[in-house]
Amino acid sequence: MKPNALRSEYAEVTEPTHLVHRATQGALAILKLDNAPVNALSNGLRQALHAQLTSALNDPAISAIVLCGEGRFFCAGADIREFNKLREQPWTAALANLLDAGGKPVVAAIHGAALGGGLELALGAHYRIAGQTARLGLPEVKLGLIPGGGGTQRLPRLVGASIAARMVVTGEFLSAKQALDIGLVDQVVKDGAEVAAALSLAHSLVRTRAPLRRTRDATALDDVTASRAQLNAVRSQLEQQIAGALAPTLALESIARAIEDPFDVGMDFELSSFLRCLASPEREVLVQAFFAKRQGARNH
């Protein structure tokens, strides 16, 4: 999508808030993340998104919301430039909860990538549409963390304990087709058609007055016995790979809470586990290795 695509395509455009732009098409609000180069969830972007979401949800002229991204990605997750800074409110979990419970249909239009907190935002939406080359994943474990924006609670409720556990513990990315096959996204379209498809779906949801389909209420874990067995099987299969490391161990325990506990209780455990990982020596080592590898790639 070109930088001014929304401005040229839609007639009614409000003045943009820094890092998140709002356009309207009839009763639909289009909120576009704009934090180059990858729409990382910096303190500023989260604050701007919260302001724009609150405004759209409180606007009686707006009936539904489409969430999309500028540039090459929908949202590639946390802002690595802020790894050693104080994380300001609101956190990603609060934004996902606002999307989820806001009372108006939200459709995420995913292009390029939805990774980490970016995928957690999309999970807060009620529907997800992806471009054919989009990638989706929760790679936090590679930096010694677990998802902290609801990923360990919404994802397994949507796709089941086995798939969610593998995604979270390995940090591997899924293609758009794979995401469609497991129900993580609702539709795959040609690259560049994501926003148009999301607008079409949003119009349909408003016209038919469809009830909100909240991911937190998804039913993939309803068979508790089967879900426990799936999680135990993944834990056994990945035992050597995990090797007692803190982040994957807590990630699996957090998914276990999604099976056993109400959503909000699981969210509390996820947050406490995320903060425990954030303060751990393991995370420090993995983050240092990440930056060293990144610097080495720049020098070649």
N, C-alpha and C positions, 0 to 999 in steps of 0.2 A: 504494500500500500504506500502510495506516495505521501510525503509529509502533509500536504494540504488536501488530501483526498476527501475527507469529510467536509471540509469547507466548500469545496467546489461541487460536491454531489448533493448536499442537503441545503435547502434554502434558509432554514431557521437555525442560526448559530449564535449562542451566547458568547460573551467574552470568556476566553479560557482562564481557568485557574492554573497556576504554575504547576506543571508536571501532569495534570489531568485536565483534558479538554472535554467540554460538554457541547454536543450538538443535539438538535431535536428533529424528529420526523413525525409530524402529527403529535400523537400522544405518547410517542416513544422517545426516551432519552438515550443517547449514545455517549457513553463515557469511554474516553480513549486515554490509556496510559502513555505517557510521553517522557521517558527518562532514559535518554540515549546512554549507552548503545544497546542495552538489552532490557530496558524497562525494569531494572532491578528495584526491589522494594525498599528503597531508602527511607529514612525517617520522613523526609519531605514528601515523597510520593504517597506514603501511607496516610499522612495527614491530609494531603490534598484529596486523595480518594475518599477518605472519610467525610470530608466537607462536601464533596460533590454527590456522594451517595445519600447523605443526610438531606441535602437540598432536593434531590430528585424524589426521594421517598416521601418527603413532606409536601411536594408540589402537587396540588390537586389536578393540575393539567396533565400530569405524567401518569400513564397507566402501566408501563413496563420499561425495563432497562436492558440495554445491550452493552456488555463490557468487552472492550477490545484493546488492542495495543498498536502503537505506532512503530514504524521501522521494521526490523527483521523478526521480532519476536512478540508474542503476546506478553509474556513475563518470564524471565529466566531465574526468578527467585531472589534470595537475599542479596543485598549490595555488599560485595566483598570489600569495597573501599571503606566500609563502616564496621568491619569485624572487630576492631579494637576501640570502637566508640560506644557510648551509652546508647542503648536502644530506647527511643522515646515512644510514648503512646501515640496512637493506638498500635498494638501489635497485629500481626496478620490474622490471628485467631479472632480478634474482635471484628475485623473487616469481613471475614468469612461468615461470622455469625450475623452481621448486619445484612449481608446479602441474603442469607438463608431465611431470616426471620422478618425481613423488612416489610412484608405484606404485599409486594408487587412482584410479578414474574421477572426473573433475571435470566438472560441467556448470555453465556460466554462464547465469544467468537475467537477461536484459538488459531493463530497462525504461527509458523516457525517453531515455537517451543513454549510449553507451559511446564516449568520445572520448579521443584521445591515449593516455596510459598506461592509461586505463580499457579501451580496446579491446585494448591489448597484454596486459593481464591476461586478458581474455576469450580472446585467441588462445593463451594458455598453457593454458587449459582444453581438455578433449578434445572437448567438444560445446558448442554455443551455441544458446540459444533466445531469441528476441526478441519483445517485444510489438509490435503492429501499427503503433504510432506511434513506435517507437524510431528513433533516428538513430545512425549509426556513422561514425567518421572518424578521421583522423590529421592534425590541423590544426597540428602543431608548426611547419611551415615559415612560417606567418603570423607567428610570433614569432622567426623567425631560427634555428630549431632543426630537427633531424631527430628522428624517433622514436628513443628511447634505451632502450626496453624490449624490443627484439626485433622491433619492427614491420617493419623493412626486411628481416628474414630470414624470419619466419613468414608474413607476409601474402603475399608473392609465391609462396612454396611452396604456399600454399593456393589462391590465385585466379589465379595467373599473373603474368608480368612486366608486361604491358601495363596491366592494371587496377590492380595495386599501384603502379606508377610514377605513374599519373594521380592516384590517391588521395593519395599522399605528396607529390607536387610541387604539386598544386593546393590540398590541404588541404580539399577539398570533402567534405561529408557524404553518406552514402547513407541511403536509407530502408530500413526493414526488408525490404520486398519486393525492393528492389534487392540487398540483402545476401544474401537467400535465393537469388535468381536466379544469383548468381555463386559461391555455395557458402561465403560468409563465415559465414552462420548455417545451422543445420540445420533449424530450424522457426520459423514465425511463428504466434503465438497472439494471442487477444484481450488487450488491455491488462488487467492485473491477474491474468492466468492464467499468468504466466511461471514463478513458483516452483512451482506445482502441476504444470505440464508438465515442468519440470526434475526434480522429484522422481519423477514417473512414469518418465521416461527413466532416471534413476539407478537406480531399483528394477529396471528391465528389464536394465540393464547388469550389475548384481550377480547377478541371477537366472540370466542366460545366460552369466555369466563371460566376457563379451566382452573381447577384448584391447584394451589402451589404444590409442587413435587419436591419436598425438602430431602436432601441427601441424608440428613441425620435420621430420617424416618425410613430409609430404604431397608429392605427386608432380607438381604443376603445372609445375615447372621441369625435369622429367626430359628433355624434348627441348631440349637446350642450344642447338642451332642456331636453332630456332624462337624460343626465349626471348631470345636475343641480338638477333634481328631485331625482335621486338616492342619491346624496350627501346630500340633505336636509332630505331625509328619514333616512339616517344613523345618521345624526346630531340629529334628533328628538329621535330616538331609543336609542342613547347613551348619551342623555343629562344628565341624573342623574349620570351616570358613570363618565362623564367628569367633572361635577360639577364646571365648570368655571376654571379648571386647565389650566395653561398657555400652556404647551406643546401640549396636544391634541387639544386645541382650535386653536393654530397656525398651527398644522398639517392639520386640516380640511381646514383652510384658504389657506394653501399652495396648497392643492389639488384643491381647487376652482380656484386658479390661473392657474393650469394646464388645467382646463376646458376653462377658459376665455382668457388666454394670450398665446403668443408664448413661445416656450420652454425656450429660454434664459431669458426672462422676469421672468418666473416662477422660474428659477434657482436663479436669483438674490433675489427674495422674500424668497425662501427657505433658502438661506445663511444668510440673515439678520435675519430671524426668528430663525435659529439655533444659531446664535451668541447671540440673545436676551435670548434664553433659557439657553445657556451656562453661562451667567452672572446672572441668576436669583436665588433668595433664594430657590425657590422650588427645583431646581436641586441640590443645596447643601444638602438639607435635604434628598432627595431621594438617593443621592450617599452615604451619611453617613450611611443611613439605609442599603444600599446594602452591604457596607463593614462590618458593624456590623453583619449582617446576615451571611455573608461569614466567618467571624472570629468565630462566634458561632458554625457554622457547623464544622469547623476545630477542635474546642475544645471538640466535642462530639465523 
